[in-house]
């Protein structure tokens, strides 16, 4: 006897971070970046290219990754947050 399973019809409540499909960075000023603004689609492969020293790593690691880590840490309970490192807003 075969049992077919149906997809879960109950949708999980969306987190604030999932309410939009873009990551927006406005006026980034880290290392070589001078007032850079970009919109990056979520859940898509995005590649950053450019000449050496143009600020690719600064944009990805110092701005986007730092803010993402800070937002992820906010989803944990207050007890767990007490053990996590704190990050300032990028």
N, C-alpha and C positions, 0 to 999 in steps of 0.2 A: 504494500500500500504506500502510495506516495503522498506526501503532504506538501502543499505549496504554501509558501509563506508570503504574506503581503507586506509591502513596505509600511513602515511606521507612519501612520497618518497624523500622529501628534507631533507638531513641530516644537522643537525646543525654543525657549525664550531667547531672543537675540541679545547678545551683549552689545553695549554701546559701540564698541569698535567694529562690529559687523553691520552696523546700520548704514554704512556707505561703502562704496566700492573703490575708493581712491585713498591713497596716502598723500596728503598735501604738505609740502614744505614751502614756507614763505619766508624770504629774507634771510636765508642761512648765511652766517658769517663765521665760519670756522676755518682756521688756517688760511688756505688760499682762496676760499670761497668768499665772494663779495656780493652780498645781497642776491643770492641764487634762489629762485622759486621753481619748483617742479611739482607735477602731479603724477604719481606712480600707481598703476592699477594693482589692486590686491589679487592674490591667488593667480598670478601670472608670472612667467619668467621675465625678468627685466635685466638687461645688460647695460652696464655703464662703461663707456669707452672714452678715450681721450688721450692727449699727450701726457707725458710724465710731468707731475707737479701741477696738474690742472684741478685737483681737489676731489677726484673720484672717491678715494678712500675716506676722506674727511666727510663727504656727503653720506656715504653708505654706513661707515662704522661710527663716526662721532655724532651723527645727527639721527639718521633713521633707526639704526640698531639700538642706540641709547634710549630713544623715546619708546621704541617697541618693548624693550626690557622693562622700562618703568611702568608702562601700561599693563604688561603681564603681571608684574609684581602686585599691582593694585587689585587683581582678581583674587588673590589669596586672602585667607582670613587674617584678622589682626594678629592672632597668635603666631601664625607662620611668618607674617611680615616682620615681626620682631626679630627673627633670625636671618632675614634677607638683607643684603646690602642696600643702602638707599642711593638713589640716583636723582640728581637735579634735573629739572626739565630742560630738554635740549633746545 
